[in-house]
């Protein structure tokens, strides 16, 4: 398992959390299902649920000229949500 740092930016709010997972896609899916959209972003459970479903199905895209950094965007309330994944530790000892 690797440690991933997830950075979400939406409507002027930034949230940073970490999650352990075997891959970037698994990290995004796990994080998206566990994140408290209502408390952190102030969006309804309905919109947060839709955003969680969209993000958990998405495939993170590698950021060019970087290593272990992926990104993607989604919409919530018609506004862009920017997500970045950074593989912080590879889990190998």
Order of alpha helices (4+ residues) and beta strands (2+ residues): beta-beta-alpha-alpha-alpha-beta-beta-beta
